[in-house]
Amino acid sequence: MSPRYALVTGAGGGIGAATALALAAEGYSLWITYATSEAGAHVIADQCSLAGAPEVHVTRLDLRDPQSISYLAANVSGVWGQLHVLVNNGAVCHYRPFEEIGIDEVIRFSGLPSSAASVALLSLEMKRLVKQLPGKMFVRNR
């Protein structure tokens, strides 16, 4: 069987980690990204290897930074040259209780690329790598 390549953003925990593990069990080579916990992402990467992923890469991704997105795209392109599955699970969000977030912070975040804009940037960067495979393409947007 030909190698299959999947990129899962926001795979340091939760839904992204579960998705990466499911793809690993299906034999996909994985590129997982995280925002805050490098150690946690490497634990997930190790679990993916044990679950059957022949290859797992880990990269920090800041979706508020177009250069971070371009860096990821260049690395995926340079190593794999193609992509079969893109799961856009990562998002720009506040990691504290809603009541602790002030209006100034909301305004500051709205000046940065929003979740929708960051998904669009990542999708544009990855578009040329995506190889459509019937029934195997899945893009999840938060």
N, CA, C and O atoms as CSV, one atom per row, in Angstrom:
chain,resi,resn,atom,element,x,y,z
A,1,MET,N,N,0.844,-1.179,0.000
A,1,MET,CA,C,0.000,0.000,0.000
A,1,MET,C,C,0.891,1.246,0.000
A,1,MET,O,O,1.922,1.273,0.672
A,2,SER,N,N,0.495,2.268,-0.749
A,2,SER,CA,C,1.226,3.531,-0.794
A,2,SER,C,C,1.109,4.255,0.531
A,2,SER,O,O,0.094,4.139,1.219
A,3,PRO,N,N,2.143,5.005,0.896
A,3,PRO,CA,C,2.048,5.768,2.145
A,3,PRO,C,C,0.918,6.791,2.065
A,3,PRO,O,O,0.644,7.356,1.006
A,4,ARG,N,N,0.274,7.015,3.198
A,4,ARG,CA,C,-0.779,8.025,3.302
A,4,ARG,C,C,-0.348,9.024,4.367
A,4,ARG,O,O,0.126,8.645,5.437
A,5,TYR,N,N,-0.521,10.308,4.056
A,5,TYR,CA,C,-0.014,11.375,4.904
A,5,TYR,C,C,-1.154,12.233,5.433
A,5,TYR,O,O,-2.027,12.659,4.677
A,6,ALA,N,N,-1.136,12.484,6.748
A,6,ALA,CA,C,-2.182,13.293,7.381
A,6,ALA,C,C,-1.553,14.352,8.276
A,6,ALA,O,O,-0.616,14.074,9.024
A,7,LEU,N,N,-2.077,15.561,8.189
A,7,LEU,CA,C,-1.696,16.666,9.067
A,7,LEU,C,C,-2.872,16.942,9.981
A,7,LEU,O,O,-3.990,17.159,9.514
A,8,VAL,N,N,-2.624,16.937,11.296
A,8,VAL,CA,C,-3.669,17.228,12.282
A,8,VAL,C,C,-3.188,18.394,13.124
A,8,VAL,O,O,-2.236,18.257,13.893
A,9,THR,N,N,-3.844,19.552,12.983
A,9,THR,CA,C,-3.491,20.692,13.824
A,9,THR,C,C,-4.219,20.568,15.155
A,9,THR,O,O,-5.287,19.961,15.237
A,10,GLY,N,N,-3.629,21.148,16.193
A,10,GLY,CA,C,-4.243,21.090,17.513
A,10,GLY,C,C,-4.304,19.671,18.047
A,10,GLY,O,O,-5.285,19.282,18.681
A,11,ALA,N,N,-3.247,18.888,17.791
A,11,ALA,CA,C,-3.256,17.476,18.173
A,11,ALA,C,C,-2.554,17.208,19.499
A,11,ALA,O,O,-2.271,16.056,19.827
A,12,GLY,N,N,-2.273,18.253,20.258
A,12,GLY,CA,C,-1.610,18.073,21.551
A,12,GLY,C,C,-2.525,17.510,22.623
A,12,GLY,O,O,-2.062,17.163,23.709
A,13,GLY,N,N,-3.799,17.413,22.341
A,13,GLY,CA,C,-4.758,16.873,23.307
A,13,GLY,C,C,-6.155,16.890,22.732
A,13,GLY,O,O,-6.372,17.378,21.623
A,14,GLY,N,N,-7.099,16.363,23.477
A,14,GLY,CA,C,-8.514,16.414,23.120
A,14,GLY,C,C,-8.854,15.776,21.793
A,14,GLY,O,O,-8.344,14.708,21.454
A,15,ILE,N,N,-9.726,16.443,21.036
A,15,ILE,CA,C,-10.220,15.930,19.763
A,15,ILE,C,C,-9.084,15.728,18.767
A,15,ILE,O,O,-9.065,14.732,18.044
A,16,GLY,N,N,-8.144,16.655,18.722
A,16,GLY,CA,C,-7.015,16.526,17.792
A,16,GLY,C,C,-6.179,15.294,18.083
A,16,GLY,O,O,-5.787,14.578,17.161
A,17,ALA,N,N,-5.899,15.037,19.363
A,17,ALA,CA,C,-5.123,13.858,19.745
A,17,ALA,C,C,-5.881,12.582,19.401
A,17,ALA,O,O,-5.300,11.632,18.875
A,18,ALA,N,N,-7.171,12.561,19.697
A,18,ALA,CA,C,-7.991,11.384,19.390
A,18,ALA,C,C,-8.041,11.128,17.887
A,18,ALA,O,O,-7.999,9.979,17.448
A,19,THR,N,N,-8.131,12.189,17.105
A,19,THR,CA,C,-8.145,12.056,15.654
A,19,THR,C,C,-6.811,11.504,15.153
A,19,THR,O,O,-6.778,10.609,14.309
A,20,ALA,N,N,-5.710,12.047,15.683
A,20,ALA,CA,C,-4.384,11.562,15.288
A,20,ALA,C,C,-4.231,10.079,15.618
A,20,ALA,O,O,-3.701,9.316,14.810
A,21,LEU,N,N,-4.685,9.670,16.787
A,21,LEU,CA,C,-4.596,8.260,17.178
A,21,LEU,C,C,-5.439,7.364,16.263
A,21,LEU,O,O,-5.025,6.255,15.924
A,22,ALA,N,N,-6.609,7.842,15.871
A,22,ALA,CA,C,-7.460,7.070,14.960
A,22,ALA,C,C,-6.791,6.927,13.586
A,22,ALA,O,O,-6.827,5.852,12.986
A,23,LEU,N,N,-6.192,7.995,13.100
A,23,LEU,CA,C,-5.493,7.932,11.811
A,23,LEU,C,C,-4.258,7.036,11.904
A,23,LEU,O,O,-3.936,6.314,10.961
A,24,ALA,N,N,-3.574,7.085,13.041
A,24,ALA,CA,C,-2.413,6.215,13.255
A,24,ALA,C,C,-2.826,4.753,13.173
A,24,ALA,O,O,-2.131,3.938,12.566
A,25,ALA,N,N,-3.960,4.425,13.787
A,25,ALA,CA,C,-4.453,3.046,13.776
A,25,ALA,C,C,-4.801,2.586,12.362
A,25,ALA,O,O,-4.811,1.390,12.072
A,26,GLU,N,N,-5.090,3.563,11.474
A,26,GLU,CA,C,-5.381,3.244,10.069
A,26,GLU,C,C,-4.109,3.195,9.224
A,26,GLU,O,O,-4.173,2.927,8.024
A,27,GLY,N,N,-2.951,3.451,9.844
A,27,GLY,CA,C,-1.678,3.349,9.141
A,27,GLY,C,C,-1.173,4.614,8.494
A,27,GLY,O,O,-0.241,4.561,7.692
A,28,TYR,N,N,-1.764,5.761,8.820
A,28,TYR,CA,C,-1.303,7.027,8.251
A,28,TYR,C,C,0.012,7.467,8.882
A,28,TYR,O,O,0.230,7.266,10.077
A,29,SER,N,N,0.886,8.068,8.081
A,29,SER,CA,C,2.007,8.832,8.604
A,29,SER,C,C,1.419,10.160,9.044
A,29,SER,O,O,0.556,10.716,8.366
A,30,LEU,N,N,1.881,10.668,10.175
A,30,LEU,CA,C,1.248,11.850,10.768
A,30,LEU,C,C,2.211,13.008,10.949
A,30,LEU,O,O,3.403,12.837,11.204
A,31,TRP,N,N,1.636,14.199,10.804
A,31,TRP,CA,C,2.307,15.430,11.206
A,31,TRP,C,C,1.325,16.091,12.158
A,31,TRP,O,O,0.242,16.511,11.750
A,32,ILE,N,N,1.701,16.183,13.421
A,32,ILE,CA,C,0.800,16.773,14.402
A,32,ILE,C,C,1.372,18.091,14.888
A,32,ILE,O,O,2.587,18.265,14.986
A,33,THR,N,N,0.462,19.023,15.194
A,33,THR,CA,C,0.893,20.310,15.716
A,33,THR,C,C,0.278,20.551,17.089
A,33,THR,O,O,-0.732,19.956,17.464
A,34,TYR,N,N,0.925,21.440,17.813
A,34,TYR,CA,C,0.460,21.828,19.149
A,34,TYR,C,C,0.688,23.325,19.293
A,34,TYR,O,O,1.461,23.921,18.543
A,35,ALA,N,N,0.012,23.922,20.255
A,35,ALA,CA,C,0.181,25.349,20.517
A,35,ALA,C,C,0.974,25.605,21.788
A,35,ALA,O,O,1.803,26.514,21.825
A,36,THR,N,N,0.733,24.822,22.826
A,36,THR,CA,C,1.326,25.156,24.125
A,36,THR,C,C,2.142,24.049,24.775
A,36,THR,O,O,3.115,24.353,25.465
A,37,SER,N,N,1.800,22.801,24.592
A,37,SER,CA,C,2.468,21.730,25.334
A,37,SER,C,C,3.277,20.824,24.417
A,37,SER,O,O,2.750,19.871,23.843
A,38,GLU,N,N,4.561,21.133,24.288
A,38,GLU,CA,C,5.430,20.299,23.463
A,38,GLU,C,C,5.538,18.892,24.049
A,38,GLU,O,O,5.479,17.900,23.322
A,39,ALA,N,N,5.697,18.820,25.362
A,39,ALA,CA,C,5.818,17.507,26.014
A,39,ALA,C,C,4.565,16.668,25.769
A,39,ALA,O,O,4.662,15.478,25.470
A,40,GLY,N,N,3.387,17.287,25.896
A,40,GLY,CA,C,2.136,16.577,25.649
A,40,GLY,C,C,2.025,16.098,24.215
A,40,GLY,O,O,1.546,14.993,23.961
A,41,ALA,N,N,2.467,16.927,23.272
A,41,ALA,CA,C,2.415,16.545,21.857
A,41,ALA,C,C,3.334,15.360,21.586
A,41,ALA,O,O,2.999,14.483,20.790
A,42,HIS,N,N,4.489,15.331,22.243
A,42,HIS,CA,C,5.404,14.201,22.041
A,42,HIS,C,C,4.856,12.912,22.659
A,42,HIS,O,O,5.121,11.820,22.155
A,43,VAL,N,N,4.101,13.035,23.736
A,43,VAL,CA,C,3.430,11.856,24.304
A,43,VAL,C,C,2.429,11.312,23.291
A,43,VAL,O,O,2.366,10.104,23.061
A,44,ILE,N,N,1.646,12.206,22.686
A,44,ILE,CA,C,0.676,11.792,21.658
A,44,ILE,C,C,1.414,11.173,20.473
A,44,ILE,O,O,0.970,10.161,19.930
A,45,ALA,N,N,2.529,11.767,20.070
A,45,ALA,CA,C,3.306,11.225,18.954
A,45,ALA,C,C,3.772,9.798,19.259
A,45,ALA,O,O,3.698,8.918,18.401
A,46,ASP,N,N,4.247,9.579,20.472
A,46,ASP,CA,C,4.681,8.229,20.864
A,46,ASP,C,C,3.510,7.253,20.825
A,46,ASP,O,O,3.657,6.116,20.378
A,47,GLN,N,N,2.348,7.703,21.294
A,47,GLN,CA,C,1.158,6.850,21.265
A,47,GLN,C,C,0.751,6.527,19.825
A,47,GLN,O,O,0.322,5.412,19.527
A,48,CYS,N,N,0.890,7.516,18.937
A,48,CYS,CA,C,0.558,7.302,17.522
A,48,CYS,C,C,1.501,6.280,16.893
A,48,CYS,O,O,1.071,5.437,16.105
A,49,SER,N,N,2.769,6.354,17.236
A,49,SER,CA,C,3.729,5.367,16.729
A,49,SER,C,C,3.349,3.966,17.186
A,49,SER,O,O,3.362,3.017,16.401
A,50,LEU,N,N,3.011,3.850,18.468
A,50,LEU,CA,C,2.605,2.547,19.005
A,50,LEU,C,C,1.307,2.047,18.372
A,50,LEU,O,O,1.092,0.841,18.251
A,51,ALA,N,N,0.437,2.990,17.966
A,51,ALA,CA,C,-0.851,2.625,17.367
A,51,ALA,C,C,-0.727,2.211,15.904
A,51,ALA,O,O,-1.670,1.668,15.328
A,52,GLY,N,N,0.448,2.469,15.294
A,52,GLY,CA,C,0.632,2.019,13.920
A,52,GLY,C,C,1.091,3.060,12.920
A,52,GLY,O,O,1.285,2.729,11.751
A,53,ALA,N,N,1.274,4.314,13.335
A,53,ALA,CA,C,1.761,5.330,12.396
A,53,ALA,C,C,3.220,5.033,12.051
A,53,ALA,O,O,4.056,4.953,12.950
A,54,PRO,N,N,3.540,4.869,10.762
A,54,PRO,CA,C,4.912,4.563,10.395
A,54,PRO,C,C,5.873,5.734,10.600
A,54,PRO,O,O,7.088,5.548,10.679
A,55,GLU,N,N,5.315,6.937,10.686
A,55,GLU,CA,C,6.140,8.143,10.798
A,55,GLU,C,C,5.295,9.194,11.504
A,55,GLU,O,O,4.121,9.371,11.178
A,56,VAL,N,N,5.895,9.899,12.482
A,56,VAL,CA,C,5.178,10.970,13.179
A,56,VAL,C,C,6.124,12.155,13.357
A,56,VAL,O,O,7.224,12.012,13.890
A,57,HIS,N,N,5.679,13.326,12.901
A,57,HIS,CA,C,6.420,14.574,13.082
A,57,HIS,C,C,5.614,15.467,14.021
A,57,HIS,O,O,4.384,15.412,14.039
A,58,VAL,N,N,6.310,16.284,14.795
A,58,VAL,CA,C,5.666,17.197,15.738
A,58,VAL,C,C,6.215,18.597,15.486
A,58,VAL,O,O,7.429,18.794,15.431
A,59,THR,N,N,5.314,19.569,15.333
A,59,THR,CA,C,5.714,20.964,15.111
A,59,THR,C,C,4.821,21.883,15.917
A,59,THR,O,O,3.609,21.679,15.986
A,60,ARG,N,N,5.422,22.903,16.531
A,60,ARG,CA,C,4.629,23.937,17.193
A,60,ARG,C,C,4.012,24.813,16.108
A,60,ARG,O,O,4.681,25.175,15.141
A,61,LEU,N,N,2.740,25.152,16.269
A,61,LEU,CA,C,2.033,25.983,15.294
A,61,LEU,C,C,1.273,27.074,16.027
A,61,LEU,O,O,0.448,26.798,16.898
A,62,ASP,N,N,1.562,28.323,15.663
A,62,ASP,CA,C,0.830,29.468,16.187
A,62,ASP,C,C,-0.036,30.002,15.056
A,62,ASP,O,O,0.461,30.669,14.149
A,63,LEU,N,N,-1.321,29.711,15.108
A,63,LEU,CA,C,-2.233,30.105,14.032
A,63,LEU,C,C,-2.452,31.611,13.946
A,63,LEU,O,O,-3.084,32.094,13.006
A,64,ARG,N,N,-1.933,32.355,14.921
A,64,ARG,CA,C,-2.020,33.822,14.850
A,64,ARG,C,C,-0.888,34.397,14.015
A,64,ARG,O,O,-0.884,35.591,13.714
A,65,ASP,N,N,0.075,33.557,13.637
A,65,ASP,CA,C,1.292,34.004,12.971
A,65,ASP,C,C,1.407,33.377,11.584
A,65,ASP,O,O,1.675,32.181,11.471
A,66,PRO,N,N,1.209,34.164,10.531
A,66,PRO,CA,C,1.324,33.618,9.174
A,66,PRO,C,C,2.681,32.967,8.900
A,66,PRO,O,O,2.752,32.015,8.122
A,67,GLN,N,N,3.760,33.459,9.521
A,67,GLN,CA,C,5.078,32.850,9.320
A,67,GLN,C,C,5.128,31.445,9.910
A,67,GLN,O,O,5.781,30.564,9.352
A,68,SER,N,N,4.445,31.226,11.033
A,68,SER,CA,C,4.387,29.898,11.627
A,68,SER,C,C,3.658,28.931,10.699
A,68,SER,O,O,4.056,27.775,10.557
A,69,ILE,N,N,2.590,29.413,10.071
A,69,ILE,CA,C,1.832,28.595,9.124
A,69,ILE,C,C,2.684,28.273,7.903
A,69,ILE,O,O,2.706,27.133,7.439
A,70,SER,N,N,3.390,29.282,7.380
A,70,SER,CA,C,4.258,29.067,6.217
A,70,SER,C,C,5.395,28.100,6.541
A,70,SER,O,O,5.766,27.271,5.710
A,71,TYR,N,N,5.943,28.208,7.745
A,71,TYR,CA,C,7.016,27.315,8.189
A,71,TYR,C,C,6.526,25.869,8.193
A,71,TYR,O,O,7.216,24.976,7.701
A,72,LEU,N,N,5.337,25.638,8.746
A,72,LEU,CA,C,4.772,24.297,8.770
A,72,LEU,C,C,4.563,23.779,7.350
A,72,LEU,O,O,4.936,22.648,7.037
A,73,ALA,N,N,3.968,24.601,6.496
A,73,ALA,CA,C,3.693,24.184,5.118
A,73,ALA,C,C,4.985,23.840,4.380
A,73,ALA,O,O,5.032,22.856,3.642
A,74,ALA,N,N,6.017,24.631,4.571
A,74,ALA,CA,C,7.297,24.365,3.906
A,74,ALA,C,C,7.898,23.048,4.396
A,74,ALA,O,O,8.461,22.290,3.605
A,75,ASN,N,N,7.783,22.774,5.692
A,75,ASN,CA,C,8.323,21.526,6.226
A,75,ASN,C,C,7.554,20.315,5.726
A,75,ASN,O,O,8.158,19.322,5.320
A,76,VAL,N,N,6.230,20.386,5.752
A,76,VAL,CA,C,5.421,19.265,5.258
A,76,VAL,C,C,5.721,19.032,3.783
A,76,VAL,O,O,5.886,17.892,3.351
A,77,SER,N,N,5.790,20.106,3.019
A,77,SER,CA,C,6.078,20.003,1.591
A,77,SER,C,C,7.459,19.413,1.346
A,77,SER,O,O,7.631,18.557,0.478
A,78,GLY,N,N,8.438,19.873,2.111
A,78,GLY,CA,C,9.805,19.401,1.923
A,78,GLY,C,C,9.991,17.936,2.283
A,78,GLY,O,O,10.776,17.236,1.643
A,79,VAL,N,N,9.281,17.468,3.293
A,79,VAL,CA,C,9.439,16.087,3.743
A,79,VAL,C,C,8.547,15.136,2.946
A,79,VAL,O,O,9.010,14.088,2.495
A,80,TRP,N,N,7.296,15.486,2.773
A,80,TRP,CA,C,6.342,14.570,2.144
A,80,TRP,C,C,6.029,14.917,0.690
A,80,TRP,O,O,5.875,14.017,-0.136
A,81,GLY,N,N,5.933,16.193,0.368
A,81,GLY,CA,C,5.591,16.590,-0.991
A,81,GLY,C,C,4.133,16.403,-1.365
A,81,GLY,O,O,3.719,16.786,-2.460
A,82,GLN,N,N,3.353,15.822,-0.475
A,82,GLN,CA,C,1.920,15.633,-0.716
A,82,GLN,C,C,1.215,15.458,0.620
A,82,GLN,O,O,1.847,15.222,1.650
A,83,LEU,N,N,-0.078,15.575,0.581
A,83,LEU,CA,C,-0.886,15.440,1.786
A,83,LEU,C,C,-2.216,14.823,1.389
A,83,LEU,O,O,-2.845,15.257,0.424
A,84,HIS,N,N,-2.643,13.817,2.128
A,84,HIS,CA,C,-3.905,13.143,1.823
A,84,HIS,C,C,-5.041,13.597,2.724
A,84,HIS,O,O,-6.196,13.631,2.300
A,85,VAL,N,N,-4.720,13.945,3.968
A,85,VAL,CA,C,-5.744,14.354,4.928
A,85,VAL,C,C,-5.252,15.575,5.679
A,85,VAL,O,O,-4.123,15.604,6.169
A,86,LEU,N,N,-6.109,16.585,5.767
A,86,LEU,CA,C,-5.844,17.780,6.569
A,86,LEU,C,C,-6.985,17.920,7.564
A,86,LEU,O,O,-8.139,18.082,7.168
A,87,VAL,N,N,-6.671,17.858,8.852
A,87,VAL,CA,C,-7.670,18.066,9.899
A,87,VAL,C,C,-7.307,19.371,10.601
A,87,VAL,O,O,-6.363,19.422,11.389
A,88,ASN,N,N,-8.059,20.416,10.309
A,88,ASN,CA,C,-7.833,21.743,10.890
A,88,ASN,C,C,-8.539,21.812,12.237
A,88,ASN,O,O,-9.635,22.362,12.340
A,89,ASN,N,N,-7.922,21.262,13.255
A,89,ASN,CA,C,-8.521,21.239,14.583
A,89,ASN,C,C,-8.021,22.397,15.445
A,89,ASN,O,O,-8.696,22.789,16.397
A,90,GLY,N,N,-6.872,22.938,15.132
A,90,GLY,CA,C,-6.309,24.036,15.926
A,90,GLY,C,C,-7.151,25.294,15.790
A,90,GLY,O,O,-7.856,25.487,14.800
A,91,ALA,N,N,-7.064,26.142,16.800
A,91,ALA,CA,C,-7.824,27.396,16.782
A,91,ALA,C,C,-7.121,28.433,17.642
A,91,ALA,O,O,-6.319,28.098,18.515
A,92,VAL,N,N,-7.428,29.679,17.387
A,92,VAL,CA,C,-6.961,30.771,18.217
A,92,VAL,C,C,-8.046,31.029,19.243
A,92,VAL,O,O,-9.170,31.389,18.893
A,93,CYS,N,N,-7.710,30.845,20.502
A,93,CYS,CA,C,-8.728,31.040,21.526
A,93,CYS,C,C,-8.079,31.413,22.857
A,93,CYS,O,O,-6.860,31.341,23.019
A,94,HIS,N,N,-8.903,31.803,23.775
A,94,HIS,CA,C,-8.476,32.144,25.124
A,94,HIS,C,C,-8.531,30.880,25.977
A,94,HIS,O,O,-9.532,30.164,25.973
A,95,TYR,N,N,-7.460,30.612,26.700
A,95,TYR,CA,C,-7.410,29.397,27.502
A,95,TYR,C,C,-7.657,29.684,28.974
A,95,TYR,O,O,-6.890,29.259,29.838
A,96,ARG,N,N,-8.724,30.401,29.250
A,96,ARG,CA,C,-9.137,30.645,30.626
A,96,ARG,C,C,-10.643,30.843,30.658
A,96,ARG,O,O,-11.284,31.007,29.620
A,97,PRO,N,N,-11.188,30.826,31.842
A,97,PRO,CA,C,-12.646,30.985,31.929
A,97,PRO,C,C,-13.116,32.277,31.248
A,97,PRO,O,O,-12.463,33.318,31.334
A,98,PHE,N,N,-14.237,32.182,30.589
A,98,PHE,CA,C,-14.793,33.303,29.837
A,98,PHE,C,C,-14.908,34.569,30.681
A,98,PHE,O,O,-14.609,35.665,30.207
A,99,GLU,N,N,-15.342,34.417,31.931
A,99,GLU,CA,C,-15.559,35.599,32.770
A,99,GLU,C,C,-14.261,36.337,33.110
A,99,GLU,O,O,-14.305,37.474,33.580
A,100,GLU,N,N,-13.115,35.707,32.878
A,100,GLU,CA,C,-11.825,36.355,33.150
A,100,GLU,C,C,-11.279,37.108,31.941
A,100,GLU,O,O,-10.252,37.779,32.049
A,101,ILE,N,N,-11.942,37.012,30.798
A,101,ILE,CA,C,-11.465,37.646,29.579
A,101,ILE,C,C,-12.101,39.023,29.443
A,101,ILE,O,O,-13.324,39.148,29.365
A,102,GLY,N,N,-11.261,40.054,29.415
A,102,GLY,CA,C,-11.758,41.421,29.299
A,102,GLY,C,C,-11.973,41.834,27.856
A,102,GLY,O,O,-11.479,41.190,26.931
A,103,ILE,N,N,-12.713,42.910,27.675
A,103,ILE,CA,C,-13.027,43.393,26.335
A,103,ILE,C,C,-11.763,43.816,25.589
A,103,ILE,O,O,-11.685,43.651,24.372
A,104,ASP,N,N,-10.763,44.362,26.308
A,104,ASP,CA,C,-9.514,44.760,25.658
A,104,ASP,C,C,-8.833,43.559,25.009
A,104,ASP,O,O,-8.291,43.652,23.908
A,105,GLU,N,N,-8.874,42.441,25.709
A,105,GLU,CA,C,-8.250,41.234,25.164
A,105,GLU,C,C,-9.027,40.711,23.961
A,105,GLU,O,O,-8.425,40.244,22.993
A,106,VAL,N,N,-10.340,40.782,24.008
A,106,VAL,CA,C,-11.153,40.349,22.875
A,106,VAL,C,C,-10.839,41.213,21.657
A,106,VAL,O,O,-10.699,40.697,20.549
A,107,ILE,N,N,-10.728,42.513,21.858
A,107,ILE,CA,C,-10.409,43.433,20.755
A,107,ILE,C,C,-9.016,43.138,20.212
A,107,ILE,O,O,-8.813,43.129,18.998
A,108,ARG,N,N,-8.052,42.897,21.105
A,108,ARG,CA,C,-6.685,42.604,20.668
A,108,ARG,C,C,-6.657,41.326,19.829
A,108,ARG,O,O,-5.997,41.281,18.791
A,109,PHE,N,N,-7.369,40.290,20.272
A,109,PHE,CA,C,-7.402,39.048,19.507
A,109,PHE,C,C,-8.119,39.226,18.188
A,109,PHE,O,O,-7.766,38.572,17.207
A,110,SER,N,N,-9.113,40.088,18.137
A,110,SER,CA,C,-9.838,40.264,16.878
A,110,SER,C,C,-8.977,40.973,15.843
A,110,SER,O,O,-9.271,40.905,14.649
A,111,GLY,N,N,-7.915,41.656,16.278
A,111,GLY,CA,C,-6.986,42.285,15.345
A,111,GLY,C,C,-6.034,41.290,14.715
A,111,GLY,O,O,-5.420,41.589,13.691
A,112,LEU,N,N,-5.898,40.110,15.305
A,112,LEU,CA,C,-5.062,39.049,14.756
A,112,LEU,C,C,-5.921,38.193,13.842
A,112,LEU,O,O,-7.147,38.292,13.867
A,113,PRO,N,N,-5.289,37.358,13.041
A,113,PRO,CA,C,-6.128,36.486,12.213
A,113,PRO,C,C,-7.093,35.687,13.087
A,113,PRO,O,O,-6.688,35.065,14.069
A,114,SER,N,N,-8.340,35.712,12.727
A,114,SER,CA,C,-9.346,34.958,13.467
A,114,SER,C,C,-9.199,33.483,13.165
A,114,SER,O,O,-8.398,33.094,12.315
A,115,SER,N,N,-9.969,32.663,13.856
A,115,SER,CA,C,-9.951,31.230,13.554
A,115,SER,C,C,-10.235,31.003,12.072
A,115,SER,O,O,-9.558,30.208,11.421
A,116,ALA,N,N,-11.228,31.696,11.546
A,116,ALA,CA,C,-11.573,31.508,10.136
A,116,ALA,C,C,-10.413,31.917,9.233
A,116,ALA,O,O,-10.111,31.233,8.255
A,117,ALA,N,N,-9.769,33.027,9.560
A,117,ALA,CA,C,-8.647,33.490,8.744
A,117,ALA,C,C,-7.459,32.541,8.854
A,117,ALA,O,O,-6.786,32.270,7.860
A,118,SER,N,N,-7.199,32.037,10.056
A,118,SER,CA,C,-6.070,31.128,10.218
A,118,SER,C,C,-6.321,29.818,9.481
A,118,SER,O,O,-5.399,29.243,8.901
A,119,VAL,N,N,-7.559,29.347,9.501
A,119,VAL,CA,C,-7.907,28.138,8.752
A,119,VAL,C,C,-7.708,28.398,7.263
A,119,VAL,O,O,-7.186,27.540,6.551
A,120,ALA,N,N,-8.120,29.572,6.785
A,120,ALA,CA,C,-7.954,29.910,5.374
A,120,ALA,C,C,-6.477,29.962,5.000
A,120,ALA,O,O,-6.083,29.445,3.955
A,121,LEU,N,N,-5.657,30.586,5.849
A,121,LEU,CA,C,-4.222,30.653,5.574
A,121,LEU,C,C,-3.613,29.259,5.503
A,121,LEU,O,O,-2.876,28.950,4.567
A,122,LEU,N,N,-3.912,28.426,6.475
A,122,LEU,CA,C,-3.364,27.073,6.483
A,122,LEU,C,C,-3.849,26.297,5.262
A,122,LEU,O,O,-3.070,25.593,4.620
A,123,SER,N,N,-5.121,26.424,4.945
A,123,SER,CA,C,-5.675,25.706,3.803
A,123,SER,C,C,-5.019,26.138,2.497
A,123,SER,O,O,-4.728,25.302,1.641
A,124,LEU,N,N,-4.782,27.452,2.339
A,124,LEU,CA,C,-4.120,27.944,1.130
A,124,LEU,C,C,-2.701,27.397,1.035
A,124,LEU,O,O,-2.260,26.982,-0.037
A,125,GLU,N,N,-1.986,27.398,2.158
A,125,GLU,CA,C,-0.617,26.889,2.164
A,125,GLU,C,C,-0.573,25.413,1.814
A,125,GLU,O,O,0.355,24.956,1.147
A,126,MET,N,N,-1.575,24.663,2.262
A,126,MET,CA,C,-1.574,23.221,2.068
A,126,MET,C,C,-2.264,22.781,0.770
A,126,MET,O,O,-2.143,21.624,0.368
A,127,LYS,N,N,-2.979,23.689,0.121
A,127,LYS,CA,C,-3.811,23.327,-1.026
A,127,LYS,C,C,-3.036,22.549,-2.085
A,127,LYS,O,O,-3.539,21.551,-2.601
A,128,ARG,N,N,-1.845,22.977,-2.412
A,128,ARG,CA,C,-1.098,22.309,-3.469
A,128,ARG,C,C,-0.591,20.940,-3.043
A,128,ARG,O,O,-0.201,20.134,-3.887
A,129,LEU,N,N,-0.592,20.665,-1.727
A,129,LEU,CA,C,-0.126,19.367,-1.247
A,129,LEU,C,C,-1.235,18.329,-1.167
A,129,LEU,O,O,-0.977,17.126,-1.156
A,130,VAL,N,N,-2.464,18.807,-1.111
A,130,VAL,CA,C,-3.575,17.892,-0.867
A,130,VAL,C,C,-3.857,17.065,-2.118
A,130,VAL,O,O,-4.092,17.600,-3.201
A,131,LYS,N,N,-3.828,15.781,-1.943
A,131,LYS,CA,C,-4.146,14.835,-3.021
A,131,LYS,C,C,-5.482,14.202,-2.656
A,131,LYS,O,O,-5.568,13.432,-1.699
A,132,GLN,N,N,-6.515,14.522,-3.411
A,132,GLN,CA,C,-7.859,14.042,-3.099
A,132,GLN,C,C,-7.941,12.524,-3.244
A,132,GLN,O,O,-7.631,11.977,-4.302
A,133,LEU,N,N,-8.347,11.874,-2.209
A,133,LEU,CA,C,-8.598,10.436,-2.235
A,133,LEU,C,C,-10.061,10.232,-1.868
A,133,LEU,O,O,-10.454,10.567,-0.751
A,134,PRO,N,N,-10.877,9.698,-2.762
A,134,PRO,CA,C,-12.300,9.556,-2.481
A,134,PRO,C,C,-12.560,8.895,-1.122
A,134,PRO,O,O,-12.036,7.823,-0.818
A,135,GLY,N,N,-13.374,9.563,-0.331
A,135,GLY,CA,C,-13.774,9.017,0.956
A,135,GLY,C,C,-12.737,9.169,2.051
A,135,GLY,O,O,-12.964,8.722,3.176
A,136,LYS,N,N,-11.598,9.791,1.751
A,136,LYS,CA,C,-10.537,9.892,2.755
A,136,LYS,C,C,-10.189,11.341,3.114
A,136,LYS,O,O,-9.360,11.565,3.995
A,137,MET,N,N,-10.791,12.306,2.468
A,137,MET,CA,C,-10.467,13.700,2.766
A,137,MET,C,C,-11.421,14.211,3.834
A,137,MET,O,O,-12.639,14.104,3.696
A,138,PHE,N,N,-10.858,14.765,4.895
A,138,PHE,CA,C,-11.676,15.313,5.968
A,138,PHE,C,C,-10.991,16.559,6.494
A,138,PHE,O,O,-9.834,16.507,6.913
A,139,VAL,N,N,-11.689,17.664,6.475
A,139,VAL,CA,C,-11.174,18.890,7.042
A,139,VAL,C,C,-12.157,19.339,8.106
A,139,VAL,O,O,-13.326,19.592,7.817
A,140,ARG,N,N,-11.677,19.436,9.337
A,140,ARG,CA,C,-12.518,19.868,10.442
A,140,ARG,C,C,-12.123,21.288,10.799
A,140,ARG,O,O,-10.956,21.556,11.088
A,141,ASN,N,N,-13.067,22.182,10.784
A,141,ASN,CA,C,-12.830,23.568,11.181
A,141,ASN,C,C,-13.574,23.840,12.459
A,141,ASN,O,O,-14.763,23.541,12.568
A,142,ARG,N,N,-12.886,24.404,13.428
A,142,ARG,CA,C,-13.529,24.731,14.704
A,142,ARG,C,C,-14.538,25.817,14.510
A,142,ARG,O,O,-15.188,26.233,15.469
